Amino acid sequence: MNLKFFLSFMLFTLFLAISHAEVPSRCLEPTPKGRGLCEMLITGYRYNRDTKNCEEWSTSGCTLSKDKGHSYKTLDDCKKECENIV
């Protein structure tokens, strides 16, 4: 009886730990904005906290604003840092 209780408690604790895993703050930064008068299409990947998935985004400009926001160059980079949290 005690073993069943212990195993149930351990499974519940593991579930709580996984469900409350922290997403790195870098993943939650806003999408950067394009700047400049260029019409160049700039794309990247960002973490969507509502869907809990990495998604492609795009903007136009000459460069990205470096002061606010963060983006990943590849979908794999975004997934490695933001989705696969255990």
SEMI-377941 format. One record per residue (C-alpha): chain; residue in one letter; x, y, z. Coordinates in steps of 0.25 Angstrom, whole numbers, padded with zeros to 4 digits. Example, Ala and Ser with C-alpha at 12.3 -4.5 7.8 and 13.67 -1.06 7.14 Angstrom:
REM residues 2
<cadena A&residuo A&xx 0049&yy -0018&zz 0031>
<cadena A&residuo S&xx 0055&yy -0004&zz 0029>
***
This chain:
REM residues 86
<cadena A&residuo M&xx 0000&yy 0000&zz 0000>
<cadena A&residuo N&xx 0011&yy 0010&zz 0004>
<cadena A&residuo L&xx 0018&yy 0007&zz -0010>
<cadena A&residuo K&xx 0006&yy 0010&zz -0018>
<cadena A&residuo F&xx 0004&yy 0023&zz -0010>
<cadena A&residuo F&xx 0019&yy 0027&zz -0012>
<cadena A&residuo L&xx 0019&yy 0024&zz -0027>
<cadena A&residuo S&xx 0006&yy 0032&zz -0028>
<cadena A&residuo F&xx 0012&yy 0043&zz -0021>
<cadena A&residuo M&xx 0025&yy 0043&zz -0029>
<cadena A&residuo L&xx 0017&yy 0043&zz -0042>
<cadena A&residuo F&xx 0009&yy 0055&zz -0038>
<cadena A&residuo T&xx 0021&yy 0062&zz -0034>
<cadena A&residuo L&xx 0028&yy 0060&zz -0047>
<cadena A&residuo F&xx 0015&yy 0064&zz -0054>
<cadena A&residuo L&xx 0015&yy 0077&zz -0047>
<cadena A&residuo A&xx 0030&yy 0080&zz -0050>
<cadena A&residuo I&xx 0028&yy 0078&zz -0065>
<cadena A&residuo S&xx 0015&yy 0086&zz -0066>
<cadena A&residuo H&xx 0022&yy 0098&zz -0059>
<cadena A&residuo A&xx 0035&yy 0098&zz -0066>
<cadena A&residuo E&xx 0040&yy 0112&zz -0069>
<cadena A&residuo V&xx 0041&yy 0117&zz -0083>
<cadena A&residuo P&xx 0054&yy 0125&zz -0084>
<cadena A&residuo S&xx 0051&yy 0140&zz -0084>
<cadena A&residuo R&xx 0058&yy 0141&zz -0097>
<cadena A&residuo C&xx 0047&yy 0133&zz -0103>
<cadena A&residuo L&xx 0037&yy 0143&zz -0098>
<cadena A&residuo E&xx 0043&yy 0155&zz -0104>
<cadena A&residuo P&xx 0035&yy 0163&zz -0114>
<cadena A&residuo T&xx 0037&yy 0161&zz -0129>
<cadena A&residuo P&xx 0047&yy 0171&zz -0134>
<cadena A&residuo K&xx 0043&yy 0182&zz -0143>
<cadena A&residuo G&xx 0049&yy 0185&zz -0157>
<cadena A&residuo R&xx 0055&yy 0199&zz -0158>
<cadena A&residuo G&xx 0059&yy 0207&zz -0170>
<cadena A&residuo L&xx 0052&yy 0211&zz -0183>
<cadena A&residuo C&xx 0056&yy 0198&zz -0190>
<cadena A&residuo E&xx 0046&yy 0189&zz -0195>
<cadena A&residuo M&xx 0054&yy 0176&zz -0192>
<cadena A&residuo L&xx 0046&yy 0165&zz -0186>
<cadena A&residuo I&xx 0052&yy 0160&zz -0173>
<cadena A&residuo T&xx 0048&yy 0147&zz -0167>
<cadena A&residuo G&xx 0051&yy 0139&zz -0155>
<cadena A&residuo Y&xx 0045&yy 0130&zz -0144>
<cadena A&residuo R&xx 0039&yy 0134&zz -0131>
<cadena A&residuo Y&xx 0032&yy 0126&zz -0119>
<cadena A&residuo N&xx 0017&yy 0129&zz -0118>
<cadena A&residuo R&xx 0013&yy 0128&zz -0103>
<cadena A&residuo D&xx -0001&yy 0125&zz -0106>
<cadena A&residuo T&xx 0001&yy 0113&zz -0116>
<cadena A&residuo K&xx 0014&yy 0109&zz -0109>
<cadena A&residuo N&xx 0020&yy 0107&zz -0122>
<cadena A&residuo C&xx 0031&yy 0114&zz -0131>
<cadena A&residuo E&xx 0025&yy 0121&zz -0143>
<cadena A&residuo E&xx 0031&yy 0128&zz -0155>
<cadena A&residuo W&xx 0029&yy 0143&zz -0155>
<cadena A&residuo S&xx 0033&yy 0154&zz -0165>
<cadena A&residuo T&xx 0035&yy 0169&zz -0166>
<cadena A&residuo S&xx 0040&yy 0179&zz -0176>
<cadena A&residuo G&xx 0052&yy 0189&zz -0175>
<cadena A&residuo C&xx 0067&yy 0190&zz -0176>
<cadena A&residuo T&xx 0071&yy 0184&zz -0163>
<cadena A&residuo L&xx 0064&yy 0179&zz -0150>
<cadena A&residuo S&xx 0063&yy 0188&zz -0138>
<cadena A&residuo K&xx 0074&yy 0183&zz -0128>
<cadena A&residuo D&xx 0069&yy 0190&zz -0116>
<cadena A&residuo K&xx 0056&yy 0182&zz -0114>
<cadena A&residuo G&xx 0052&yy 0168&zz -0118>
<cadena A&residuo H&xx 0058&yy 0155&zz -0121>
<cadena A&residuo S&xx 0057&yy 0145&zz -0133>
<cadena A&residuo Y&xx 0063&yy 0132&zz -0137>
<cadena A&residuo K&xx 0069&yy 0130&zz -0150>
<cadena A&residuo T&xx 0064&yy 0116&zz -0152>
<cadena A&residuo L&xx 0052&yy 0108&zz -0147>
<cadena A&residuo D&xx 0061&yy 0097&zz -0140>
<cadena A&residuo D&xx 0068&yy 0108&zz -0132>
<cadena A&residuo C&xx 0055&yy 0113&zz -0127>
<cadena A&residuo K&xx 0050&yy 0099&zz -0124>
<cadena A&residuo K&xx 0063&yy 0095&zz -0116>
<cadena A&residuo E&xx 0062&yy 0107&zz -0107>
<cadena A&residuo C&xx 0047&yy 0110&zz -0105>
<cadena A&residuo E&xx 0039&yy 0097&zz -0108>
<cadena A&residuo N&xx 0047&yy 0086&zz -0103>
<cadena A&residuo I&xx 0047&yy 0090&zz -0088>
<cadena A&residuo V&xx 0047&yy 0079&zz -0078>
***
